[in-house]
């Protein structure tokens, strides 16, 4: 089986278009995961036991079920209840909600790692809300940056699952051009190379962040 360079050049634009959808789904889903994860983490610290337990069970349930099942549920089941979403929107929400349960644990660990007391804030008689917004959360977030970066890469590598709900992401584009031409060597190989081209530089950047924040 020989590599067809002409065919490679012909299909590359379609694959790059699929990569664009992959990147968009990953980045928007990641924003949802980062924000919603913080909400989960803060709710877990509420003094109201019923809220704390409800959030714990919800996040455990989401984290314990496969992402693929959740994507099918959002895309195929929710419309029966009046919540019809496009495949891309369903994929973004699925990625974001699923990974929010992991970022929540990252935040929870980061908050727990903040030194107790915070004498400077106490001496200034800051209200509790200001202590959290100006003192505790910035320190906690700073400690979580490397781990949150790792989840961004993990989400990017999980994005091919969106093919199952008809999102025209990178792998979906590869299957389409492969099916049209009955040639899969070039498109599937290019998918792997494009994932490496994005993931490796991102991993290097995250390693640098880890070294930077480990020494500060």
C-alpha positions as CSV (number, residue, x, y, z in Angstrom):
1,X,0.0,0.0,0.0
2,X,1.7,3.2,-1.2
3,X,1.3,6.7,0.2
4,X,-0.5,9.0,-2.3
5,X,0.9,12.5,-1.9
6,X,-1.5,14.0,-4.4
7,X,-4.5,12.5,-2.5
8,X,-3.0,13.8,0.7
9,X,-2.9,17.4,-0.6
10,X,-6.5,17.1,-1.8
11,X,-7.9,15.9,1.5
12,X,-5.8,18.1,3.8
13,X,-8.1,21.2,3.6
14,X,-11.1,19.0,4.7
15,X,-9.1,17.6,7.6
16,X,-8.0,21.1,8.7
17,X,-11.6,22.1,8.7
18,X,-12.4,19.2,10.9
19,X,-9.5,20.2,13.2
20,X,-11.0,23.6,13.5
21,X,-14.2,22.0,14.8
22,X,-12.2,19.9,17.2
23,X,-10.3,22.9,18.6
24,X,-13.5,24.9,19.0
25,X,-15.3,22.1,20.8
26,X,-12.3,21.5,23.0
27,X,-11.7,25.2,23.9
28,X,-15.4,26.1,24.5
29,X,-15.9,22.8,26.4
30,X,-12.8,23.6,28.5
31,X,-14.2,27.0,29.5
32,X,-17.4,25.3,30.6
33,X,-15.3,22.7,32.6
34,X,-13.2,25.4,34.3
35,X,-16.1,27.6,35.3
36,X,-18.5,24.8,36.2
37,X,-15.8,23.0,38.1
38,X,-15.2,26.0,40.3
39,X,-19.0,26.1,41.0
40,X,-19.0,22.4,42.0
41,X,-15.9,23.0,44.2
42,X,-17.4,26.0,46.0
43,X,-20.8,24.2,46.5
44,X,-18.9,21.3,48.1
45,X,-17.7,23.7,50.8
46,X,-21.1,25.1,51.6
47,X,-22.2,24.6,55.3
48,X,-25.6,23.3,54.0
49,X,-25.2,19.5,54.2
50,X,-28.0,18.7,51.7
51,X,-26.3,20.9,49.0
52,X,-22.9,19.4,49.8
53,X,-24.2,15.9,49.5
54,X,-26.3,16.6,46.4
55,X,-23.3,18.0,44.5
56,X,-21.1,15.2,45.7
57,X,-23.5,12.6,44.3
58,X,-24.0,14.4,41.0
59,X,-20.3,14.9,40.3
60,X,-19.6,11.3,41.3
61,X,-22.3,10.0,39.0
62,X,-21.0,12.1,36.1
63,X,-17.4,11.1,36.7
64,X,-18.3,7.4,37.0
65,X,-20.2,7.1,33.7
66,X,-18.6,7.0,30.3
67,X,-18.4,10.3,28.4
68,X,-19.7,8.5,25.3
69,X,-22.9,7.5,27.2
70,X,-23.3,11.1,28.4
71,X,-22.9,12.4,24.8
72,X,-25.6,10.0,23.5
73,X,-27.9,11.1,26.4
74,X,-27.5,14.8,25.7
75,X,-27.9,14.4,22.0
76,X,-30.5,11.7,21.7
77,X,-32.5,11.7,25.0
78,X,-32.8,15.4,26.0
79,X,-34.7,16.2,22.8
80,X,-37.6,14.0,24.0
81,X,-37.8,16.4,27.0
82,X,-37.8,19.5,24.8
83,X,-34.0,20.2,24.9
84,X,-32.9,19.8,21.3
85,X,-29.3,20.8,20.6
86,X,-27.1,20.7,17.5
87,X,-24.5,18.0,17.5
88,X,-21.7,20.5,18.1
89,X,-23.5,22.1,21.0
90,X,-24.3,18.7,22.5
91,X,-20.7,17.7,22.2
92,X,-19.4,20.9,23.7
93,X,-21.8,20.6,26.7
94,X,-20.9,16.9,27.1
95,X,-17.2,17.6,27.2
96,X,-17.6,20.6,29.5
97,X,-19.9,19.0,32.0
98,X,-17.9,15.7,32.1
99,X,-14.6,17.4,32.7
100,X,-16.0,19.9,35.1
101,X,-16.2,17.0,37.7
102,X,-12.5,16.5,37.3
103,X,-11.6,20.2,37.5
104,X,-13.8,20.5,40.6
105,X,-11.5,18.0,42.4
106,X,-8.5,19.9,41.2
107,X,-9.9,23.1,42.6
108,X,-10.8,21.4,45.8
109,X,-7.3,20.2,46.3
110,X,-5.9,23.6,45.4
111,X,-8.2,25.3,48.0
112,X,-7.2,22.7,50.6
113,X,-3.5,23.5,49.9
114,X,-3.9,27.2,50.7
115,X,-2.3,27.9,54.1
116,X,-4.8,28.2,56.9
117,X,-5.2,31.5,58.7
118,X,-4.4,34.1,56.1
119,X,-3.2,36.5,58.7
120,X,-2.9,39.4,56.4
121,X,-6.5,39.2,55.3
122,X,-7.6,38.8,58.9
123,X,-5.6,41.8,60.0
124,X,-7.3,43.9,57.4
125,X,-10.7,42.8,58.6
126,X,-11.8,41.8,55.1
127,X,-15.2,40.3,54.8
128,X,-15.4,36.6,54.0
129,X,-16.3,37.2,50.4
130,X,-13.3,39.4,49.8
131,X,-11.0,36.9,51.5
132,X,-12.2,34.2,49.1
133,X,-12.1,36.4,46.0
134,X,-8.9,38.3,46.7
135,X,-6.9,35.9,48.8
136,X,-7.9,32.2,48.8
137,X,-9.1,31.6,45.2
138,X,-6.2,33.4,43.4
139,X,-3.7,31.2,45.4
140,X,-5.7,28.1,44.8
141,X,-6.1,28.8,41.1
142,X,-2.4,29.4,40.7
143,X,-1.7,26.0,42.2
144,X,-4.1,24.3,39.8
145,X,-2.8,25.7,36.5
146,X,-0.5,22.8,35.5
147,X,-3.2,20.1,36.3
148,X,-5.9,22.1,34.5
149,X,-3.6,22.2,31.5
150,X,-3.3,18.5,31.5
151,X,-7.1,18.2,31.4
152,X,-7.2,20.5,28.4
153,X,-5.0,18.0,26.5
154,X,-7.0,15.1,27.8
155,X,-10.2,16.8,26.5
156,X,-8.6,17.4,23.2
157,X,-7.7,13.7,22.8
158,X,-11.2,12.7,23.9
159,X,-12.8,14.9,21.2
160,X,-13.0,12.1,18.6
161,X,-15.8,10.7,20.6
162,X,-17.9,13.5,19.2
163,X,-17.9,11.6,16.0
164,X,-20.5,9.3,17.6
165,X,-23.1,12.2,17.6
166,X,-22.2,13.4,14.1
167,X,-19.9,16.3,14.9
168,X,-17.8,17.0,11.9
169,X,-14.6,17.0,13.9
170,X,-11.2,15.8,12.8
171,X,-11.8,12.1,12.9
172,X,-15.2,12.5,11.4
173,X,-13.7,14.4,8.5
174,X,-11.1,11.7,8.0
175,X,-13.8,9.0,7.9
176,X,-15.8,11.0,5.4
177,X,-13.0,11.5,2.9
178,X,-11.9,8.0,3.4
179,X,-15.3,6.6,2.7
180,X,-15.7,8.7,-0.4
181,X,-12.4,7.5,-1.9
182,X,-12.2,4.1,-0.1
183,X,-8.6,5.1,0.9
184,X,-8.1,5.4,4.7
185,X,-4.3,5.2,5.0
186,X,-3.6,8.9,4.4
187,X,-6.6,10.5,6.3
188,X,-6.3,8.3,9.4
189,X,-2.5,8.8,9.5
190,X,-2.9,12.5,9.1
191,X,-5.4,12.6,12.0
192,X,-2.8,11.1,14.2
193,X,-0.1,13.5,13.0
194,X,-2.4,16.5,13.5
195,X,-3.2,15.4,17.1
196,X,0.5,15.0,17.8
197,X,1.2,18.4,16.2
198,X,-1.2,20.1,18.7
199,X,-0.7,17.9,21.7
200,X,3.1,17.8,21.9
201,X,3.6,21.6,21.9
202,X,0.8,22.0,24.4
203,X,2.4,19.4,26.7
204,X,5.7,21.2,26.5
205,X,4.1,24.4,27.5
206,X,2.3,22.7,30.4
207,X,5.6,21.2,31.6
208,X,7.1,24.7,31.6
209,X,4.2,26.0,33.6
210,X,4.7,23.1,36.1
211,X,8.4,24.0,36.5
212,X,7.6,27.7,36.8
213,X,5.0,27.4,39.5
214,X,6.9,24.7,41.3
215,X,9.7,27.1,41.9
216,X,7.6,30.0,42.9
